[in-house]
Amino acid sequence: MGRPSDSRERILESAAKLWHCKSYDGVGVAEICQDAGVLKGSFYHFFASKEELVLAVLDEHWRELSEQILQPTLDPQFPALERIRRLLAGMGVAVKQQHASAEGVRGCPIGNLVSELGTRDEALRRRVAEIFDETEAMLRLTLQDAVRLGEIPPDTDLDLAAASLVTYLQGLAVIGKTYNDPARLEKLAEQALLLAGLSQAAG
């Protein structure tokens, strides 16, 4: 018999997978428990409600995004703007992997949840805003290095550029989900630096 902590992890994994493939409203606690192979009583041992679970799932999505994509691609060993290009390329790889699956391109799991629930779940909306703020902060540090290395002009509005990149990345996720076409996404990704106000770098 598995440990209680294993049951919690299975619930988190199943909820994240099912909500990403379908939707939050389209998947209930019973389906999550069935997929995770746990009894419904186990669910309520770990989570008081579906709403509490979704916040835990958001934290798990953020951990995976940070550890698997943001930290490796924004590694300071690479030139500053090359890091951002690596981030865009990493996003492209993730989209291709989604496209190869039975469900097709599913978009950003964090963006999907806030699009579906942001107007009726204030706690979720605030948590996603914090995640986007943390992403912007990581990009701002990279852009500060770009200024220091002379890759972009010293008068570049770094806050605006970082916010623009996060906005563009989320927009790309929506476009990818809409058209289910990684090639279309790759062409648009090439314009990210330009549209973030980094025209010198994009040239």
Backbone bond lengths (Angstrom), bond angles and torsions (degrees), N, CA, C in turn:
res aa  C-N    CA-C-N  psi(-1)  N-CA   C-N-CA  omega(-1)  CA-C   N-CA-C  phi
1 M - - - 1.475 - - 1.523 109.19 -
2 G 1.328 117.38 136.92 1.446 120.87 -176.16 1.515 112.64 -72.43
3 R 1.289 117.12 159.98 1.448 122.13 177.62 1.521 109.84 -72.77
4 P 1.368 118.58 154.32 1.466 120.54 177.40 1.526 112.95 -54.59
5 S 1.353 115.95 -37.96 1.462 118.94 -179.93 1.520 111.20 -63.68
6 D 1.357 116.66 -33.05 1.459 120.26 176.66 1.523 110.47 -63.74
7 S 1.339 116.49 -40.25 1.460 120.88 179.48 1.529 110.31 -62.42
8 R 1.318 116.65 -42.53 1.467 119.70 178.94 1.520 110.85 -62.20
9 E 1.330 116.79 -43.38 1.458 120.20 -179.74 1.527 111.05 -65.05
10 R 1.327 116.83 -37.88 1.460 119.67 179.03 1.528 111.16 -66.33
11 I 1.320 116.12 -38.28 1.473 119.96 176.86 1.526 109.92 -62.67
12 L 1.330 116.65 -45.77 1.465 120.67 178.99 1.527 110.99 -60.50
13 E 1.322 116.61 -46.29 1.461 120.78 -178.30 1.531 111.27 -63.58
14 S 1.326 116.25 -43.21 1.464 119.71 -178.96 1.526 111.08 -66.78
15 A 1.327 117.05 -43.93 1.465 120.05 179.29 1.526 110.85 -62.00
16 A 1.326 116.78 -45.90 1.471 120.26 179.84 1.525 110.85 -60.35
17 K 1.327 116.52 -44.85 1.466 121.01 -178.75 1.522 111.73 -65.76
18 L 1.325 116.69 -49.25 1.467 120.61 -175.35 1.525 111.60 -68.21
19 W 1.329 117.64 -41.71 1.461 119.99 178.52 1.520 111.47 -65.84
20 H 1.336 116.84 -34.85 1.460 119.25 179.21 1.528 110.78 -71.42
21 C 1.315 117.37 -38.58 1.464 121.26 -179.36 1.525 112.30 -75.58
22 K 1.340 116.07 -32.83 1.468 120.55 -177.04 1.529 109.14 -116.44
23 S 1.313 116.23 -102.48 1.463 121.73 176.41 1.510 108.43 -164.65
24 Y 1.310 116.17 166.01 1.465 120.58 178.68 1.516 110.41 -63.85
25 D 1.341 116.84 -50.61 1.461 120.22 -178.23 1.526 112.21 -67.80
26 G 1.328 116.62 -25.47 1.455 120.13 -176.52 1.515 114.82 -82.80
27 V 1.327 116.99 -4.34 1.478 120.74 -177.97 1.524 108.47 -130.82
28 G 1.327 116.24 121.02 1.455 120.94 -179.51 1.511 112.93 -99.24
29 V 1.316 114.89 178.75 1.461 121.55 -178.66 1.526 111.22 -60.80
30 A 1.328 117.34 -40.06 1.468 120.44 -177.84 1.523 111.02 -60.88
31 E 1.337 117.38 -43.45 1.466 120.38 -179.60 1.521 111.07 -67.49
32 I 1.328 116.43 -38.70 1.465 120.08 177.89 1.529 110.19 -61.86
33 C 1.332 116.33 -45.30 1.465 120.07 -179.71 1.523 111.23 -63.78
34 Q 1.328 116.03 -40.52 1.466 119.18 179.45 1.519 110.72 -63.17
35 D 1.321 116.82 -44.28 1.455 120.77 179.98 1.525 111.26 -65.28
36 A 1.326 116.28 -36.93 1.467 121.30 -178.00 1.527 112.01 -80.11
37 G 1.334 117.06 -14.78 1.461 120.14 -178.63 1.512 112.85 72.30
38 V 1.349 116.57 35.96 1.465 120.73 178.78 1.526 109.33 -126.63
39 L 1.311 116.29 158.38 1.456 121.26 176.08 1.526 109.96 -77.74
40 K 1.338 114.84 154.44 1.466 119.09 -178.82 1.525 111.38 -60.31
41 G 1.348 116.52 -32.50 1.457 119.24 177.59 1.512 112.77 -62.24
42 S 1.337 116.24 -32.06 1.464 120.52 177.27 1.517 110.72 -65.80
43 F 1.336 115.52 -38.32 1.466 119.34 178.47 1.527 109.87 -56.20
44 Y 1.336 116.14 -51.50 1.469 119.70 -175.00 1.527 112.37 -75.55
45 H 1.306 117.09 -10.35 1.466 119.90 170.77 1.522 110.35 -70.11
46 F 1.330 116.05 -35.32 1.468 120.99 -176.57 1.517 113.36 -97.78
47 F 1.333 117.25 -32.15 1.462 120.90 -174.62 1.528 109.86 -132.69
48 A 1.304 115.81 128.90 1.459 120.01 -178.26 1.525 111.95 -69.15
49 S 1.335 116.81 -24.60 1.456 120.63 -176.07 1.522 109.72 -162.22
50 K 1.314 115.01 168.80 1.466 120.89 174.20 1.527 109.84 -62.61
51 E 1.334 116.45 -34.56 1.465 120.88 -179.86 1.527 111.21 -65.70
52 E 1.336 116.80 -35.87 1.462 119.99 176.99 1.528 110.20 -69.30
53 L 1.330 115.96 -38.44 1.462 120.20 179.00 1.523 111.44 -62.18
54 V 1.322 117.82 -40.25 1.460 119.07 -175.35 1.528 110.98 -64.75
55 L 1.322 118.03 -31.74 1.464 120.19 176.54 1.526 110.51 -68.23
56 A 1.328 116.63 -38.62 1.465 120.10 176.65 1.520 110.84 -66.35
57 V 1.323 116.65 -37.40 1.470 120.87 177.29 1.528 110.28 -65.26
58 L 1.312 117.21 -40.70 1.469 120.37 177.03 1.526 110.74 -58.81
59 D 1.326 116.48 -45.08 1.468 120.00 178.77 1.527 110.98 -61.52
60 E 1.335 117.10 -37.59 1.453 120.65 178.82 1.527 110.70 -68.63
61 H 1.331 116.81 -41.54 1.469 119.87 176.02 1.531 110.34 -59.70
62 W 1.328 116.69 -42.60 1.459 120.14 -178.90 1.520 110.87 -65.98
63 R 1.335 116.78 -40.27 1.469 119.86 178.14 1.531 110.23 -60.71
64 E 1.324 116.69 -45.49 1.465 120.43 -179.35 1.525 111.17 -66.20
65 L 1.329 117.18 -43.20 1.466 120.37 178.81 1.521 110.62 -60.72
66 S 1.320 116.07 -44.63 1.460 120.59 -178.62 1.519 111.76 -66.33
67 E 1.341 116.94 -48.11 1.460 121.05 -174.65 1.522 113.07 -76.24
68 Q 1.323 118.06 -34.89 1.460 120.88 -172.89 1.526 113.83 -95.38
69 I 1.346 117.49 -24.14 1.466 119.06 -176.95 1.523 112.06 -123.51
70 L 1.327 118.25 -56.99 1.464 119.91 -172.10 1.525 112.81 -65.58
71 Q 1.307 117.98 -53.11 1.469 120.03 -177.19 1.528 112.82 -63.02
72 P 1.348 119.47 -45.61 1.474 118.28 179.02 1.524 113.40 -65.46
73 T 1.330 117.30 -41.38 1.467 118.73 -175.47 1.523 112.28 -77.62
74 L 1.329 117.21 -28.64 1.463 120.40 -179.92 1.531 111.83 -96.12
75 D 1.299 117.10 21.97 1.467 123.07 179.49 1.532 109.96 -59.28
76 P 1.344 118.72 126.73 1.467 122.26 -177.64 1.523 115.35 -61.40
77 Q 1.344 118.73 -10.38 1.466 119.47 178.32 1.525 111.63 -67.79
78 F 1.341 117.19 -17.00 1.461 120.97 -179.70 1.529 110.28 -99.00
79 P 1.353 117.41 153.89 1.461 119.52 173.26 1.526 109.91 -54.30
80 A 1.331 116.03 149.26 1.464 120.72 -169.14 1.532 113.32 -56.31
81 L 1.317 117.34 -53.76 1.463 118.79 -176.92 1.516 112.29 -72.40
82 E 1.328 116.65 -24.33 1.458 119.47 174.14 1.525 110.13 -64.11
83 R 1.327 116.85 -30.89 1.466 120.17 177.62 1.527 110.64 -62.41
84 I 1.326 115.74 -42.86 1.462 118.95 -179.43 1.525 110.50 -67.57
85 R 1.323 116.18 -39.02 1.468 118.98 176.24 1.532 110.48 -63.46
86 R 1.320 116.54 -37.08 1.464 120.48 176.99 1.528 110.73 -65.81
87 L 1.325 116.60 -37.34 1.462 120.54 176.91 1.526 110.41 -61.60
88 L 1.321 116.77 -45.82 1.468 121.04 178.91 1.526 110.55 -63.40
89 A 1.329 116.01 -39.70 1.463 119.39 178.16 1.526 110.84 -66.16
90 G 1.339 116.06 -38.67 1.459 119.90 178.09 1.510 111.81 -63.90
91 M 1.316 115.97 -37.52 1.460 119.97 175.73 1.526 110.18 -63.81
92 G 1.340 115.66 -39.50 1.461 119.80 178.32 1.519 112.04 -62.12
93 V 1.339 116.59 -40.30 1.467 120.37 177.82 1.525 110.40 -62.41
94 A 1.343 116.65 -43.28 1.465 120.68 179.91 1.525 110.90 -61.84
95 V 1.336 116.41 -39.90 1.464 120.32 179.65 1.526 110.62 -66.68
96 K 1.330 116.86 -40.30 1.469 119.90 178.44 1.526 110.71 -63.45
97 Q 1.325 116.45 -38.27 1.464 120.21 178.15 1.519 110.59 -65.26
98 Q 1.325 116.16 -41.22 1.465 119.82 175.87 1.522 110.61 -62.42
99 H 1.328 116.42 -44.57 1.456 121.40 -177.09 1.520 111.40 -61.48
100 A 1.321 116.42 -32.64 1.463 120.76 -179.29 1.519 112.35 -76.22
101 S 1.329 116.74 -13.61 1.461 119.88 -179.38 1.520 110.48 -82.52
102 A 1.318 115.33 169.59 1.471 120.30 -178.59 1.527 112.05 -64.76
103 E 1.343 117.35 -28.34 1.466 120.73 -176.14 1.525 113.18 -84.41
104 G 1.330 118.14 -16.22 1.459 120.35 -177.51 1.519 111.43 78.91
105 V 1.331 116.93 -170.09 1.463 122.41 -178.24 1.531 108.70 -67.61
106 R 1.323 116.15 123.84 1.462 120.44 -172.99 1.524 113.25 -110.51
107 G 1.329 117.34 -1.26 1.453 119.58 179.34 1.512 112.73 80.24
108 C 1.323 115.87 -174.10 1.457 122.38 179.47 1.529 108.94 -80.00
109 P 1.325 119.14 125.12 1.466 119.65 -178.51 1.524 112.82 -62.92
110 I 1.329 117.04 -33.02 1.466 120.48 178.74 1.521 109.73 -71.44
111 G 1.331 116.16 -47.35 1.456 120.29 178.50 1.517 112.30 -62.29
112 N 1.333 117.02 -38.34 1.460 120.57 178.47 1.524 111.27 -60.02
113 L 1.339 115.63 -45.61 1.464 119.28 -176.93 1.522 111.97 -65.97
114 V 1.330 117.67 -42.24 1.471 118.07 -178.69 1.528 110.58 -72.30
115 S 1.333 117.78 -30.06 1.463 119.92 176.15 1.527 110.84 -65.64
116 E 1.316 115.68 -37.52 1.462 120.28 -178.04 1.527 112.46 -79.96
117 L 1.337 117.01 -37.40 1.464 120.37 -168.43 1.520 114.95 -116.79
118 G 1.322 117.66 -8.35 1.465 120.50 -170.69 1.512 115.11 -59.18
119 T 1.337 117.74 -29.05 1.463 119.64 -178.36 1.519 112.84 -85.74
120 R 1.348 118.08 -6.17 1.472 119.43 -178.80 1.525 113.43 -131.32
121 D 1.311 117.53 0.40 1.467 120.69 177.23 1.516 107.62 -133.07
122 E 1.338 115.41 94.85 1.461 120.76 -174.40 1.522 111.56 -66.49
123 A 1.317 117.20 -36.45 1.468 119.58 179.55 1.523 110.57 -63.52
124 L 1.320 117.05 -42.02 1.467 120.81 177.60 1.525 110.68 -64.68
125 R 1.328 116.81 -44.50 1.467 119.82 -179.73 1.523 110.74 -58.54
126 R 1.338 116.13 -44.47 1.471 119.68 -179.96 1.524 111.19 -63.78
127 R 1.347 116.52 -40.24 1.476 119.35 -178.62 1.515 110.50 -66.21
128 V 1.321 118.08 -40.78 1.464 119.94 178.14 1.523 110.51 -65.69
129 A 1.331 117.23 -38.95 1.467 119.97 176.36 1.527 110.54 -59.20
130 E 1.341 116.82 -40.82 1.468 120.40 177.42 1.526 111.14 -63.22
131 I 1.330 116.86 -40.79 1.465 120.84 179.19 1.525 110.53 -63.53
132 F 1.327 116.46 -44.40 1.462 119.64 178.34 1.527 110.69 -64.23
133 D 1.341 116.96 -38.55 1.465 120.48 177.54 1.534 110.63 -62.83
134 E 1.327 117.18 -41.38 1.463 120.71 178.83 1.528 110.80 -65.65
135 T 1.330 116.64 -37.49 1.465 120.23 177.19 1.521 110.32 -64.77
136 E 1.327 116.13 -44.20 1.466 120.33 177.38 1.525 110.79 -59.19
137 A 1.321 117.11 -40.78 1.471 120.58 -178.98 1.526 110.77 -62.41
138 M 1.322 116.95 -40.54 1.464 120.46 178.75 1.528 110.26 -64.81
139 L 1.320 116.55 -41.35 1.463 120.23 179.23 1.528 111.25 -69.39
140 R 1.328 116.53 -35.08 1.467 120.15 179.05 1.527 110.50 -63.40
141 L 1.321 117.64 -40.38 1.461 120.52 177.08 1.524 111.08 -61.57
142 T 1.324 115.96 -40.42 1.467 120.06 177.59 1.519 110.80 -63.79
143 L 1.326 116.88 -42.06 1.459 120.53 179.77 1.531 111.63 -68.73
144 Q 1.323 116.91 -32.01 1.467 119.40 174.46 1.528 110.10 -62.09
145 D 1.323 116.40 -40.01 1.464 119.96 175.71 1.524 110.69 -64.54
146 A 1.342 116.44 -36.56 1.464 120.28 179.28 1.523 110.95 -63.12
147 V 1.325 116.96 -38.32 1.471 120.71 175.89 1.520 109.81 -66.03
148 R 1.317 116.34 -46.98 1.472 121.06 -178.29 1.525 111.50 -60.38
149 L 1.332 116.90 -35.94 1.461 121.85 -178.89 1.524 113.11 -86.68
150 G 1.328 116.61 0.06 1.457 120.33 179.57 1.515 114.08 75.28
151 E 1.323 117.38 20.23 1.462 120.58 -179.62 1.521 112.24 -81.85
152 I 1.319 116.88 -25.82 1.463 121.86 176.36 1.528 108.12 -136.69
153 P 1.332 118.76 157.63 1.466 121.34 -177.23 1.527 112.22 -60.95
154 P 1.332 117.41 146.73 1.470 120.91 -178.56 1.524 113.84 -65.93
155 D 1.334 117.43 -19.79 1.462 119.70 -179.15 1.534 112.27 -92.93
156 T 1.323 117.89 11.56 1.467 121.58 178.14 1.530 109.69 -62.10
157 D 1.320 116.10 134.04 1.470 121.47 176.16 1.534 107.49 -76.29
158 L 1.320 116.04 96.56 1.466 120.51 -173.12 1.520 112.56 -69.03
159 D 1.332 116.69 -35.81 1.465 119.20 178.00 1.522 110.36 -63.31
160 L 1.327 115.96 -45.15 1.465 120.10 -179.50 1.530 110.84 -66.88
161 A 1.331 116.76 -40.54 1.463 120.18 -179.63 1.524 110.96 -64.00
162 A 1.343 117.01 -43.63 1.470 120.52 179.52 1.521 111.03 -64.50
163 A 1.344 115.95 -43.67 1.465 119.72 178.46 1.525 110.87 -64.19
164 S 1.328 116.87 -37.33 1.460 120.93 179.22 1.524 111.21 -64.78
165 L 1.328 116.66 -40.01 1.463 120.25 179.53 1.527 111.31 -64.75
166 V 1.334 117.18 -43.25 1.469 119.89 177.96 1.528 109.93 -62.83
167 T 1.329 116.19 -43.40 1.466 120.17 178.78 1.518 110.85 -61.43
168 Y 1.318 116.30 -42.63 1.467 120.47 -178.78 1.525 110.88 -67.41
169 L 1.322 117.07 -40.26 1.462 120.35 178.39 1.528 111.04 -61.38
170 Q 1.332 116.49 -41.94 1.464 119.14 178.08 1.528 111.06 -67.38
171 G 1.333 116.14 -37.37 1.458 119.23 176.48 1.519 112.11 -63.49
172 L 1.336 116.06 -40.59 1.460 120.13 177.08 1.530 111.03 -61.24
173 A 1.325 116.14 -38.41 1.464 119.59 179.42 1.522 111.09 -62.97
174 V 1.332 116.21 -39.65 1.474 119.90 178.57 1.523 110.59 -67.56
175 I 1.341 116.87 -42.96 1.465 120.51 179.19 1.530 110.35 -63.18
176 G 1.329 116.59 -42.78 1.458 120.11 178.75 1.510 111.75 -59.79
177 K 1.333 116.43 -42.61 1.469 121.13 179.33 1.524 110.74 -67.51
178 T 1.318 116.88 -37.84 1.464 120.92 -177.53 1.522 112.13 -66.95
179 Y 1.336 116.06 -47.38 1.461 120.25 -173.84 1.533 113.58 -95.43
180 N 1.351 116.75 -13.56 1.467 120.99 -179.41 1.531 110.45 51.39
181 D 1.355 114.87 45.76 1.465 120.31 -171.72 1.531 109.91 -140.25
182 P 1.328 118.97 97.93 1.468 121.09 179.55 1.524 113.57 -59.77
183 A 1.332 118.05 -34.17 1.463 120.54 -178.41 1.528 110.88 -63.38
184 R 1.310 116.34 -40.84 1.468 120.42 178.07 1.519 110.11 -62.30
185 L 1.332 116.02 -38.82 1.451 121.35 -178.97 1.529 110.86 -66.77
186 E 1.321 117.33 -40.49 1.464 121.41 -179.36 1.519 110.97 -61.92
187 K 1.322 117.21 -40.49 1.467 120.35 178.86 1.526 111.17 -64.36
188 L 1.324 116.60 -40.90 1.460 120.15 179.90 1.517 111.70 -70.29
189 A 1.326 116.98 -34.87 1.461 120.76 -178.46 1.524 111.74 -61.90
190 E 1.330 116.61 -29.87 1.459 120.84 179.88 1.524 111.86 -61.82
191 Q 1.329 117.56 -21.20 1.462 121.69 -177.64 1.529 113.00 -92.40
192 A 1.319 117.27 0.34 1.461 120.01 -172.49 1.525 112.85 -59.68
193 L 1.323 117.63 -47.31 1.464 120.03 -178.41 1.522 110.99 -63.36
194 L 1.318 116.14 -40.48 1.465 120.26 179.23 1.523 110.92 -61.95
195 L 1.323 117.01 -47.49 1.449 121.26 -176.63 1.524 112.49 -73.94
196 A 1.319 117.88 -15.51 1.457 121.69 174.48 1.517 111.60 -86.38
197 G 1.326 117.32 6.57 1.450 121.03 179.68 1.507 114.07 84.08
198 L 1.333 116.56 14.90 1.460 121.11 -178.62 1.516 109.45 -105.59
199 S 1.321 116.41 51.13 1.464 121.61 -172.71 1.509 112.23 -61.97
200 Q 1.336 118.25 -36.00 1.462 120.46 179.46 1.525 110.27 -62.65
201 A 1.341 114.78 -39.38 1.459 119.28 -179.26 1.510 111.19 -71.36
202 A 1.332 116.70 -31.86 1.456 119.83 -175.83 1.522 111.46 -79.96
203 G 1.313 117.71 -16.55 1.439 120.63 -175.32 1.507 113.92 -76.31
